[in-house]
Amino acid sequence: MKNLLFCLLVVIPLFLTAQVKLNGIVKDSQTKEPLPFATIILENGIGDLTDTEGNFTINSSSSITYFTVSYVGYKSKKVAIKGNEKFITVLLEPSIENLKEVVLIAEENPAIKIIKKTIENKSSNAIQKKLTTYNFTTYNKLLVTAEPDSISSKIDSVFSIKNGEKKLLRVDSSNYNFKKDIEKHHLYLTEKISEYTYQRGKNEKETILASRMAGFKNPIYELLSLNLEKFSFYEEVYRLLGTNYINPIANNALKNYNYKILDSVTHKDGWAYMIYFKPKKVKETVGLEGVLYINSESYALEKAIAELKGIIHVKASQQFEYKKEYDVWFPVETQILIKKGDNQENVNIFGGMVQFSTSKPNDSIVRTKQKDPSDASYLLSKSKNFDIHINQPVTLINSAATVEIDENASNRNDSFWERYRTDSITKRGLETYRVIDSAAKAEKVEKKIDIARKIVKGYFPTKFVDLDLSQLVAFNNYEGFRLGLGGITNTNFSKKIRLEAALGYGFRDKAVKYRFGSSVRLNRHNNTWIGAGYTNDIQEAAKLDFLFKETSFSLINPRNLNISQFFNYKTYNVNFQHDIFPNLEAKLKFEHGKFQPLFDYQFLQDEPLTNYDLTTGSIAVEWTPFSEYMNSPIGKLAVKKGYPKITAQVTKSFKDLANGDLNFTQYNFKFEHVIKLINKSSTSFLVQGGFVHGDAPLTHLYNAVPNYALKNPWIKRVNFSGTNAFETMIFNEFISDKYISIQARQNFAKFKISNRFRPTLSLVTRFAIGDIEHPENHFGINFKTMNKGYWESGMVMNSLFKGFGLATFYRYGAYSNPKFSDNLAVKLTYTLSLDF
């Protein structure tokens, strides 16, 4: 076989207009079965592979007189091209496999032996395990485009047929217009220049030096972190377009994939096996299949191709280059191609299933063309690594975010771009920027995206202030209907100063509540802020409270509808926050003020207290060891949400300091973990609780998050499910000064009842245990202790109808009620999530 660096996977030629295009299929000469991933080598040495159905397409800017086809177990064949031939069927004759003898000696499938060796040698070949440090620069270009020559310029005529006669309905010029436009510019274009740095024991860091997105003055920072082509074939899980797949060389890969030797490839550094892999099981969505090029000596990957072939066709590839001095195959190029698929099989991307409804053909309508522009359009993202330095001293600060955006990244001049581009921009590319920039400005696209970005976080942006949507409306048993307004200044106002305020009015208690504050940024790189504020508001009594608030947004919290016991607090505070590491955040807060329970309650000390002054200091930390973050001009953004998430907080109340009345210490903790499985199901755990030492009033104890009201008739008990709440526990039924709760939840993948009806099933079990040392000190309220352990279990069926679902829970164990109906809770759920 001729020397060949690699069999290049050429699907669509980029930027070049093909002068020669040839389609064909490769089959077994005896059975006429197609041969997937057969090797096609042109006379100039450039190669291609047939697809899973044996089809191939050759594009060349010069004339082709012949090409060679080879396939393991078959005789190679040299095929001459006659005249203007456009389609060729190549028949290969079976032959004794002529692969290297060492492979053929094996009694088992020789491909299995090679894969086992590859798995055994992963730690010796994966660059982050083999190397101490590395540093390189990457140029990435993402295109949404089409090849003009693949589009017919004919104008389509649409006819109706009635009584055997054709009548012209309209003339469709969409293909003609699309071809004219695509000859001048692409549909979309982005470019990015990044520097990657790695030091063993620390995460790889990406510094984005330059970024340009067509249509945007400032890039969409969340998309900059979404590296479509950033995937690794050496990890246990291969992540493609936001969906996890078992890696074809994972430790358990042999249970999930079938393998077959296709060929061998010779190059200047030796030769490699070509191994085809395909899932063993057929599932609801298409699985990963492709080809691995495995070095015959080190069993390192030289090249890898992975494909999803369904309603969309996704092809990802990664190419490696041998660095002889360090005896390592280093990744030098990655590419991902997305285009319309050739079948209707479902594909999972970014956590969702891609599927299109197909309309029934109308026999009375006839068109002169059958394809539309979407058939020719595709997305291509390609990254090329250069200026590679291996095992050289690097500076990688631990506290630096995983992704850092240079403040000048969106303002680089042409000379900077030309210095780093590995693929020079064409006239067609420049015209793409001009056309899309103009159209986006006219449609105010950037403003609309900013609105969407803020809304999913619970804010509506104005020029200088982001309005807090959670402050607009609320309802509880004390205030009744609450109307309010709140907001915080954004980076248009200042990147270093934040001002915030909120105002609310309860129509039942007829009282105004408000807060205001300001903070100053001390350090951008470690997200350090210091601030101060004042608050006059109410809060649920005995609530497990943290300085770190939940980031998910809900316009109305349905659990609040049944809460009656609140306390008013009027406090001054000084606060400080700092990232020790990107995934280890710390907050401090010093607070002083008056606290007034808004229900019949006295805290019995030397004298009964119905209100009290507290002077407190709190310190809290939140650790998410597997999360990744981006440091952007608009602040810290989450790149990857990882688990577990651990939160711990200590609050100390000082008696006699600034006239503080009480002395106690409160310890709160929370542990959250989610295990996401390959089959789209997940198992989650939540462990939380607290302990109070000293003289603490009921307002600062624990109610274990109840969410049940014992109303009659029974139908009145049906309300909305809370977030991680005990759905059968009556409000204020239990009070503890020490407690722990454990929740286990199994979420199953969506199951199909019909195309529109795909609910999800979850099974939930919760347990809590707690106690209180001096219940006699809390006068005016009846409650029980929870020292025997509280149990409930239930089933949740989400997305039954337009996001609404149904949940049922049952209370059992030591605190079960005598009456069956008093142990049963039926809840409504709603699964619209605005978490970002």
ZAZA-427213 format. One record per residue (C-alpha): x, y, z; residue in one letter. Coordinates in steps of 0.5 Angstrom, whole numbers. Layout:
REM residues N
PT  east north    up r
PT     X     Y     Z A
...
END
This chain:
REM residues 836
PT  east north    up r
PT     0     0     0 M
PT     3     7    -2 K
PT     5    11     4 N
PT     0    16     7 L
PT     0    20    13 L
PT    -7    19    14 F
PT   -14    17    10 C
PT   -17    24    11 L
PT   -24    24    12 L
PT   -27    29     6 V
PT   -34    30     7 V
PT   -35    37     4 I
PT   -29    42     1 P
PT   -28    48     5 L
PT   -28    55     1 F
PT   -26    51    -6 L
PT   -31    50   -12 T
PT   -30    43   -14 A
PT   -28    42   -21 Q
PT   -29    35   -21 V
PT   -35    31   -17 K
PT   -35    24   -17 L
PT   -40    19   -13 N
PT   -40    12   -12 G
PT   -41     6    -8 I
PT   -37     0    -6 V
PT   -40    -7    -5 K
PT   -38   -14    -4 D
PT   -37   -17   -11 S
PT   -41   -24    -9 Q
PT   -46   -22    -4 T
PT   -47   -14    -7 K
PT   -47   -12     1 E
PT   -44    -5     2 P
PT   -37    -4     5 L
PT   -37     1    10 P
PT   -31     5    11 F
PT   -27     2     5 A
PT   -21     7     4 T
PT   -21    11    -2 I
PT   -14    14    -5 I
PT   -14    19   -10 L
PT    -8    19   -15 E
PT    -5    25   -11 N
PT    -5    21    -5 G
PT   -11    24    -2 I
PT   -16    19     1 G
PT   -23    19     3 D
PT   -27    13     7 L
PT   -34    10     5 T
PT   -40    12    10 D
PT   -43     6    13 T
PT   -47     4     7 E
PT   -41     4     3 G
PT   -42    11    -1 N
PT   -37    16    -2 F
PT   -36    23    -5 T
PT   -30    25    -8 I
PT   -29    33    -9 N
PT   -23    35   -13 S
PT   -20    42   -16 S
PT   -16    38   -21 S
PT   -18    32   -26 S
PT   -18    25   -23 I
PT   -16    19   -28 T
PT   -16    14   -23 Y
PT   -17    12   -15 F
PT   -15     6   -11 T
PT   -20     2    -7 V
PT   -18    -2    -1 S
PT   -22    -6     5 Y
PT   -19   -11    10 V
PT   -21   -18     7 G
PT   -21   -16     0 Y
PT   -17   -15    -6 K
PT   -15    -8    -7 S
PT   -18    -5   -14 K
PT   -15     1   -18 K
PT   -21     4   -22 V
PT   -20     8   -28 A
PT   -25    14   -29 I
PT   -28    14   -36 K
PT   -30    21   -39 G
PT   -35    25   -35 N
PT   -37    19   -31 E
PT   -41    22   -25 K
PT   -43    15   -21 F
PT   -39     9   -20 I
PT   -40     2   -17 T
PT   -34    -1   -15 V
PT   -34    -9   -13 L
PT   -29   -12    -9 L
PT   -27   -19    -9 E
PT   -26   -23    -2 P
PT   -19   -25    -1 S
PT   -15   -28     5 I
PT   -14   -22    10 E
PT    -7   -19     9 N
PT    -6   -15    15 L
PT     0   -16    19 K
PT     1   -23    22 E
PT     1   -21    29 V
PT    -6   -19    28 V
PT    -8   -25    25 L
PT    -5   -30    30 I
PT   -10   -28    35 A
PT   -16   -33    36 E
PT   -21   -28    38 E
PT   -23   -22    34 N
PT   -16   -19    32 P
PT   -20   -12    33 A
PT   -22   -14    40 I
PT   -14   -15    42 K
PT   -12    -9    39 I
PT   -18    -5    43 I
PT   -16    -8    50 K
PT    -8    -6    48 K
PT   -11     1    47 T
PT   -15     1    54 I
PT    -9    -2    57 E
PT    -4     4    55 N
PT    -9    10    56 K
PT    -5    13    62 S
PT     1    12    57 S
PT    -2    16    52 N
PT    -6    21    54 A
PT    -3    28    54 I
PT    -5    30    61 Q
PT    -3    24    64 K
PT     4    23    60 K
PT     6    30    60 L
PT     8    35    66 T
PT     6    41    62 T
PT     4    44    56 Y
PT     2    50    52 N
PT    -1    52    45 F
PT    -5    57    41 T
PT   -11    55    37 T
PT   -15    58    32 Y
PT   -22    56    31 N
PT   -27    58    25 K
PT   -34    56    25 L
PT   -38    57    19 L
PT   -45    56    17 V
PT   -45    55    10 T
PT   -47    51     3 A
PT   -43    50    -3 E
PT   -46    54    -9 P
PT   -44    48   -14 D
PT   -49    44   -10 S
PT   -55    48   -10 I
PT   -59    48   -17 S
PT   -60    55   -19 S
PT   -67    53   -23 K
PT   -73    57   -21 I
PT   -78    52   -18 D
PT   -85    51   -21 S
PT   -91    49   -16 V
PT   -97    46   -20 F
PT  -103    43   -17 S
PT  -107    37   -21 I
PT  -114    37   -21 K
PT  -118    33   -26 N
PT  -112    30   -29 G
PT  -110    37   -31 E
PT  -104    41   -28 K
PT  -105    48   -26 K
PT   -99    53   -24 L
PT  -100    56   -17 L
PT   -93    60   -16 R
PT   -86    60   -18 V
PT   -81    59   -12 D
PT   -75    62   -13 S
PT   -72    61    -6 S
PT   -66    56    -9 N
PT   -64    61   -14 Y
PT   -64    67    -9 N
PT   -60    62    -4 F
PT   -55    60    -9 K
PT   -54    68   -11 K
PT   -53    70    -3 D
PT   -49    64    -2 I
PT   -44    65    -7 E
PT   -43    72    -4 K
PT   -43    70     3 H
PT   -43    65     8 H
PT   -50    64    13 L
PT   -46    65    19 Y
PT   -38    66    21 L
PT   -35    66    28 T
PT   -27    66    29 E
PT   -23    65    36 K
PT   -16    65    38 I
PT   -14    62    45 S
PT    -8    60    49 E
PT    -9    53    53 Y
PT    -4    52    59 T
PT    -4    46    63 Y
PT     0    44    69 Q
PT     0    37    72 R
PT    -5    37    78 G
PT    -9    43    76 K
PT   -14    44    71 N
PT   -13    46    63 E
PT   -14    53    63 K
PT   -16    57    56 E
PT   -15    64    55 T
PT   -19    67    50 I
PT   -14    72    46 L
PT   -19    74    41 A
PT   -26    73    39 S
PT   -31    75    33 R
PT   -38    73    32 M
PT   -42    76    26 A
PT   -47    80    28 G
PT   -45    82    35 F
PT   -40    88    38 K
PT   -39    84    44 N
PT   -39    76    43 P
PT   -44    72    47 I
PT   -39    69    52 Y
PT   -43    63    54 E
PT   -42    61    47 L
PT   -35    62    47 L
PT   -34    57    53 S
PT   -39    52    48 L
PT   -33    49    45 N
PT   -36    44    40 L
PT   -30    41    38 E
PT   -27    40    45 K
PT   -28    33    46 F
PT   -23    27    48 S
PT   -22    20    46 F
PT   -18    18    52 Y
PT   -24    20    57 E
PT   -28    15    60 E
PT   -34    19    57 V
PT   -34    22    50 Y
PT   -38    28    50 R
PT   -41    30    44 L
PT   -45    36    43 L
PT   -47    36    50 G
PT   -49    29    50 T
PT   -45    24    54 N
PT   -43    17    50 Y
PT   -39    11    53 I
PT   -32    12    50 N
PT   -30     7    45 P
PT   -24     6    49 I
PT   -27     7    56 A
PT   -25     1    61 N
PT   -32    -2    60 N
PT   -32     0    52 A
PT   -32    -8    50 L
PT   -39    -9    53 K
PT   -42    -3    49 N
PT   -39    -4    42 Y
PT   -37    -8    37 N
PT   -30    -7    33 Y
PT   -28    -9    26 K
PT   -21    -8    23 I
PT   -22    -4    16 L
PT   -15    -3    14 D
PT    -8    -1    16 S
PT    -5     6    14 V
PT     3     7    13 T
PT     6    13    14 H
PT    13    16    16 K
PT    12    14    23 D
PT    10     7    22 G
PT     4     4    21 W
PT    -3     4    24 A
PT    -9     0    25 Y
PT   -16     2    23 M
PT   -21     0    27 I
PT   -29     1    26 Y
PT   -33     1    32 F
PT   -41     1    33 K
PT   -46     0    39 P
PT   -48    -7    40 K
PT   -55    -5    42 K
PT   -60    -1    38 V
PT   -63     5    42 K
PT   -69    10    42 E
PT   -63    15    39 T
PT   -57    14    35 V
PT   -51    11    38 G
PT   -44    13    37 L
PT   -40    10    31 E
PT   -33    11    27 G
PT   -26     9    26 V
PT   -20     9    31 L
PT   -13    10    28 Y
PT    -9     6    33 I
PT    -1     6    33 N
PT     2    -1    32 S
PT     7     0    37 E
PT     5     5    43 S
PT    -3     3    42 Y
PT    -4    11    42 A
PT    -9    14    38 L
PT    -7    18    31 E
PT   -13    20    29 K
PT   -21    18    31 A
PT   -27    19    28 I
PT   -34    19    31 A
PT   -41    20    28 E
PT   -48    20    29 L
PT   -52    19    23 K
PT   -60    20    24 G
PT   -64    26    23 I
PT   -58    30    23 I
PT   -51    28    21 H
PT   -46    29    26 V
PT   -38    28    25 K
PT   -33    29    29 A
PT   -25    28    28 S
PT   -19    29    32 Q
PT   -12    29    29 Q
PT    -6    27    33 F
PT     2    29    31 E
PT     8    25    33 Y
PT    13    29    38 K
PT    19    24    37 K
PT    23    28    43 E
PT    17    27    48 Y
PT    15    20    45 D
PT     7    23    45 V
PT     2    23    40 W
PT    -1    30    41 F
PT    -7    33    38 P
PT    -6    38    33 V
PT   -13    39    30 E
PT   -20    38    31 T
PT   -26    38    27 Q
PT   -34    38    27 I
PT   -39    37    22 L
PT   -46    38    23 I
PT   -51    37    17 K
PT   -58    34    15 K
PT   -58    27    16 G
PT   -61    22    11 D
PT   -66    18    16 N
PT   -71    20    21 Q
PT   -67    17    27 E
PT   -67    21    33 N
PT   -61    24    35 V
PT   -59    27    42 N
PT   -56    34    43 I
PT   -55    38    49 F
PT   -59    34    53 G
PT   -65    34    48 G
PT   -67    30    43 M
PT   -67    32    36 V
PT   -74    30    32 Q
PT   -78    33    26 F
PT   -85    32    25 S
PT   -86    30    18 T
PT   -92    32    14 S
PT   -96    27     9 K
PT   -95    29     2 P
PT  -100    32    -2 N
PT  -101    28    -8 D
PT  -105    34   -11 S
PT   -98    38   -11 I
PT   -93    37   -16 V
PT   -86    41   -16 R
PT   -80    41   -21 T
PT   -75    41   -15 K
PT   -75    36    -9 Q
PT   -69    39    -5 K
PT   -69    46    -1 D
PT   -63    50     1 P
PT   -63    46     8 S
PT   -61    40     5 D
PT   -54    43     2 A
PT   -53    47     9 S
PT   -48    45    14 Y
PT   -44    47    20 L
PT   -37    46    20 L
PT   -32    48    26 S
PT   -25    47    26 K
PT   -19    48    31 S
PT   -12    48    29 K
PT    -7    48    34 N
PT     0    51    33 F
PT     6    54    37 D
PT     6    47    42 I
PT    11    47    48 H
PT    12    41    52 I
PT    14    40    59 N
PT    17    47    59 Q
PT    16    52    65 P
PT     9    55    65 V
PT     5    60    70 T
PT    -2    57    72 L
PT    -5    61    78 I
PT    -9    56    82 N
PT   -15    61    83 S
PT   -15    63    75 A
PT   -22    61    72 A
PT   -22    55    67 T
PT   -23    60    62 V
PT   -21    67    62 E
PT   -23    72    57 I
PT   -18    78    55 D
PT   -21    84    56 E
PT   -19    86    49 N
PT   -21    80    46 A
PT   -27    83    42 S
PT   -23    89    40 N
PT   -17    86    36 R
PT   -15    89    30 N
PT   -14    86    23 D
PT    -6    85    24 S
PT    -7    81    30 F
PT   -12    77    27 W
PT    -7    76    21 E
PT    -2    74    26 R
PT    -5    68    29 Y
PT   -10    65    23 R
PT    -8    59    20 T
PT   -13    59    15 D
PT   -14    66    12 S
PT   -20    69    11 I
PT   -23    70     4 T
PT   -27    76     1 K
PT   -33    71     2 R
PT   -32    71    10 G
PT   -31    79    10 L
PT   -37    80     6 E
PT   -41    75    12 T
PT   -39    80    17 Y
PT   -41    86    14 R
PT   -48    83    12 V
PT   -49    80    18 I
PT   -47    85    22 D
PT   -52    90    19 S
PT   -58    85    19 A
PT   -56    84    27 A
PT   -56    91    28 K
PT   -62    93    24 A
PT   -66    87    28 E
PT   -63    89    35 K
PT   -61    82    36 V
PT   -56    83    41 E
PT   -61    87    45 K
PT   -66    81    45 K
PT   -60    76    47 I
PT   -58    80    53 D
PT   -66    80    55 I
PT   -66    73    54 A
PT   -60    72    58 R
PT   -62    76    64 K
PT   -69    73    64 I
PT   -67    66    65 V
PT   -63    69    71 K
PT   -69    72    74 G
PT   -68    79    71 Y
PT   -70    84    66 F
PT   -65    89    63 P
PT   -65    96    62 T
PT   -60   100    60 K
PT   -56   101    67 F
PT   -61    97    71 V
PT   -63    90    71 D
PT   -70    89    74 L
PT   -71    83    79 D
PT   -77    79    77 L
PT   -77    75    83 S
PT   -79    82    87 Q
PT   -85    83    82 L
PT   -91    79    86 V
PT   -91    74    92 A
PT   -96    71    96 F
PT   -96    68   103 N
PT  -101    67   109 N
PT   -98    73   112 Y
PT   -98    79   107 E
PT  -103    76   103 G
PT  -101    79    96 F
PT   -95    82    95 R
PT   -93    87    90 L
PT   -86    90    89 G
PT   -80    92    85 L
PT   -73    91    85 G
PT   -66    91    81 G
PT   -59    92    81 I
PT   -54    96    77 T
PT   -51    92    71 N
PT   -44    93    67 T
PT   -46    98    63 N
PT   -47   103    69 F
PT   -40   100    72 S
PT   -36    94    72 K
PT   -33    96    79 K
PT   -39    98    83 I
PT   -46    95    84 R
PT   -52    99    87 L
PT   -58    95    89 E
PT   -65    96    92 A
PT   -72    93    93 A
PT   -79    95    95 L
PT   -85    91    97 G
PT   -92    92    99 Y
PT   -96    87   103 G
PT  -104    88   102 F
PT  -106    84   108 R
PT  -101    86   113 D
PT  -101    93   110 K
PT   -94    94   111 A
PT   -88    97   106 V
PT   -81    93   106 K
PT   -75    95   103 Y
PT   -67    94   102 R
PT   -62    97    99 F
PT   -54    97    98 G
PT   -48    98    94 S
PT   -41    94    93 S
PT   -35    95    90 V
PT   -30    90    86 R
PT   -23    89    89 L
PT   -21    84    84 N
PT   -23    82    78 R
PT   -19    75    77 H
PT   -22    72    84 N
PT   -29    76    84 N
PT   -27    80    90 T
PT   -33    84    92 W
PT   -34    88    99 I
PT   -41    92   100 G
PT   -46    94   105 A
PT   -53    95   106 G
PT   -60    96   110 Y
PT   -66    91   110 T
PT   -73    92   113 N
PT   -77    86   111 D
PT   -80    79   113 I
PT   -77    72   113 Q
PT   -80    65   114 E
PT   -79    63   121 A
PT   -74    57   123 A
PT   -72    57   115 K
PT   -65    53   114 L
PT   -62    59   111 D
PT   -55    60   107 F
PT   -51    66   105 L
PT   -51    63    98 F
PT   -58    63    95 K
PT   -60    58    90 E
PT   -59    61    82 T
PT   -65    58    79 S
PT   -71    63    78 F
PT   -78    62    79 S
PT   -83    68    79 L
PT   -87    65    84 I
PT   -85    60    90 N
PT   -92    56    91 P
PT   -89    53    97 R
PT   -90    60   100 N
PT   -98    60    99 L
PT   -99    56   106 N
PT   -93    59   110 I
PT   -96    63   116 S
PT   -90    64   121 Q
PT   -85    70   119 F
PT   -81    75   123 F
PT   -79    82   121 N
PT   -72    84   121 Y
PT   -69    91   121 K
PT   -61    90   120 T
PT   -55    94   117 Y
PT   -50    89   114 N
PT   -43    89   111 V
PT   -41    83   107 N
PT   -35    81   103 F
PT   -34    75    98 Q
PT   -28    72    95 H
PT   -26    66    90 D
PT   -21    62    94 I
PT   -21    58    88 F
PT   -26    58    82 P
PT   -30    53    85 N
PT   -29    55    92 L
PT   -32    61    94 E
PT   -33    64   101 A
PT   -37    70   103 K
PT   -37    74   110 L
PT   -43    78   113 K
PT   -43    82   119 F
PT   -50    84   121 E
PT   -54    88   127 H
PT   -61    90   128 G
PT   -68    88   131 K
PT   -72    82   130 F
PT   -79    81   131 Q
PT   -83    75   131 P
PT   -90    76   127 L
PT   -94    71   131 F
PT   -96    69   138 D
PT   -89    67   141 Y
PT   -84    69   147 Q
PT   -77    66   148 F
PT   -76    65   155 L
PT   -70    67   158 Q
PT   -68    71   164 D
PT   -75    75   162 E
PT   -79    73   156 P
PT   -77    76   150 L
PT   -82    78   144 T
PT   -77    82   140 N
PT   -69    82   141 Y
PT   -63    85   138 D
PT   -58    81   135 L
PT   -51    82   133 T
PT   -48    76   128 T
PT   -42    75   124 G
PT   -43    69   119 S
PT   -38    66   114 I
PT   -40    61   109 A
PT   -36    57   103 V
PT   -39    53    97 E
PT   -35    48    94 W
PT   -36    45    87 T
PT   -30    41    85 P
PT   -32    39    78 F
PT   -35    45    76 S
PT   -31    50    71 E
PT   -32    57    70 Y
PT   -31    63    66 M
PT   -28    70    68 N
PT   -31    75    63 S
PT   -32    82    62 P
PT   -39    81    65 I
PT   -37    77    71 G
PT   -36    70    73 K
PT   -40    65    69 L
PT   -41    58    69 A
PT   -38    54    64 V
PT   -39    47    67 K
PT   -44    45    72 K
PT   -41    39    76 G
PT   -42    35    83 Y
PT   -42    35    88 P
PT   -44    42    91 K
PT   -42    42    98 I
PT   -44    49   102 T
PT   -42    50   110 A
PT   -44    56   114 Q
PT   -43    58   121 V
PT   -46    64   124 T
PT   -44    67   131 K
PT   -49    71   135 S
PT   -45    76   140 F
PT   -49    78   147 K
PT   -47    85   149 D
PT   -44    87   143 L
PT   -47    93   140 A
PT   -53    91   145 N
PT   -54    84   142 G
PT   -59    80   147 D
PT   -57    73   145 L
PT   -51    69   145 N
PT   -51    63   140 F
PT   -47    59   135 T
PT   -51    56   128 Q
PT   -48    51   124 Y
PT   -51    50   117 N
PT   -49    45   112 F
PT   -52    42   105 K
PT   -49    37   100 F
PT   -52    36    93 E
PT   -50    30    89 H
PT   -52    28    82 V
PT   -50    22    78 I
PT   -52    23    71 K
PT   -52    16    67 L
PT   -51    15    60 I
PT   -58    13    59 N
PT   -61    20    60 K
PT   -63    18    67 S
PT   -60    21    74 S
PT   -59    19    81 T
PT   -59    25    86 S
PT   -58    26    93 F
PT   -59    32    98 L
PT   -56    32   105 V
PT   -58    38   109 Q
PT   -59    40   116 G
PT   -56    44   122 G
PT   -54    45   129 F
PT   -55    51   134 V
PT   -51    51   140 H
PT   -53    57   146 G
PT   -59    61   147 D
PT   -63    61   140 A
PT   -70    64   139 P
PT   -75    60   134 L
PT   -74    64   129 T
PT   -66    62   128 H
PT   -68    54   129 L
PT   -70    49   124 Y
PT   -77    47   121 N
PT   -74    41   116 A
PT   -78    45   110 V
PT   -85    42   111 P
PT   -90    43   105 N
PT   -97    40   107 Y
PT  -103    44   110 A
PT  -108    39   114 L
PT  -114    42   111 K
PT  -121    40   110 N
PT  -125    37   105 P
PT  -119    33   103 W
PT  -119    36    96 I
PT  -116    43    99 K
PT  -110    40   101 R
PT  -108    39    94 V
PT  -103    44    92 N
PT   -96    45    88 F
PT   -90    41    90 S
PT   -84    45    93 G
PT   -77    44    92 T
PT   -74    39    96 N
PT   -79    40   101 A
PT   -83    34   106 F
PT   -89    34   102 E
PT   -93    30   108 T
PT   -90    34   113 M
PT   -95    40   116 I
PT   -92    47   117 F
PT   -89    48   123 N
PT   -91    41   126 E
PT   -83    40   128 F
PT   -78    45   131 I
PT   -71    42   132 S
PT   -65    46   134 D
PT   -61    40   131 K
PT   -63    36   125 Y
PT   -61    32   119 I
PT   -65    31   113 S
PT   -63    26   107 I
PT   -67    26   100 Q
PT   -65    20    95 A
PT   -68    21    88 R
PT   -68    17    82 Q
PT   -70    21    75 N
PT   -72    16    69 F
PT   -71    18    62 A
PT   -77    21    58 K
PT   -81    15    56 F
PT   -85    16    49 K
PT   -93    15    49 I
PT   -93    19    43 S
PT   -89    24    39 N
PT   -92    30    44 R
PT   -93    26    50 F
PT   -86    24    53 R
PT   -87    24    61 P
PT   -81    23    66 T
PT   -82    19    72 L
PT   -78    20    79 S
PT   -78    16    85 L
PT   -77    20    91 V
PT   -75    18    99 T
PT   -74    23   104 R
PT   -72    22   112 F
PT   -71    27   117 A
PT   -69    26   124 I
PT   -68    32   130 G
PT   -69    34   137 D
PT   -69    40   141 I
PT   -66    41   148 E
PT   -70    46   151 H
PT   -77    46   148 P
PT   -80    49   154 E
PT   -76    56   152 N
PT   -81    57   147 H
PT   -88    59   149 F
PT   -94    61   145 G
PT   -93    56   139 I
PT   -94    48   139 N
PT   -89    43   136 F
PT   -87    36   136 K
PT   -80    34   136 T
PT   -77    29   131 M
PT   -72    24   135 N
PT   -76    18   132 K
PT   -74    19   125 G
PT   -79    22   120 Y
PT   -80    18   113 W
PT   -84    19   106 E
PT   -83    17   100 S
PT   -87    18    93 G
PT   -87    18    86 M
PT   -87    24    81 V
PT   -89    24    74 M
PT   -87    31    70 N
PT   -89    34    64 S
PT   -96    30    63 L
PT   -99    36    60 F
PT   -96    43    58 K
PT   -91    42    63 G
PT   -95    40    69 F
PT   -95    34    72 G
PT   -97    30    78 L
PT   -94    27    85 A
PT   -96    23    90 T
PT   -93    22    97 F
PT   -94    18   103 Y
PT   -92    19   110 R
PT   -90    13   114 Y
PT   -86    10   120 G
PT   -86    13   127 A
PT   -90    19   125 Y
PT   -95    16   121 S
PT  -102    19   122 N
PT  -108    14   124 P
PT  -112    16   118 K
PT  -109    14   111 F
PT  -112    20   108 S
PT  -108    24   113 D
PT  -101    21   111 N
PT  -103    22   103 L
PT  -101    28    99 A
PT  -102    29    92 V
PT   -99    35    89 K
PT   -98    39    82 L
PT   -91    40    79 T
PT   -89    44    74 Y
PT   -82    43    70 T
PT   -81    50    67 L
PT   -74    51    69 S
PT   -70    58    68 L
PT   -64    56    71 D
PT   -58    58    67 F
END
